[in-house]
Amino acid sequence: MQLELYFYNECGYSQSVLNCITNLRIGEEIIRKNIRENADYEKELVALCGVKTVPVLVVDGKPISGSEEINQFLVKSFLD
């Protein structure tokens, strides 16, 4: 499973997902794409979702938006 997280550090919702990733100890499993540090990542996000709202977790090419939805997916996928 390929996982990519679009985020930026100043976003509280992104921080929620990053904290979940840390707590699950799965940081090595996820490619992190900070849209504030790399304009190409922002362009990728807009091309994928039509907006630059973060966080977005892309799972095998399919986006999941929203911190609660992402956290639930991560817990279900990596804790169970």
Secondary structure as UniProt FT lines:
FT   STRAND          3..7
FT   TURN            9..10
FT   HELIX           12..24
FT   HELIX           27..29
FT   STRAND          30..34
FT   TURN            35..37
FT   HELIX           39..49
FT   STRAND          56..59
FT   TURN            60..61
FT   STRAND          62..65
FT   HELIX           67..78
//
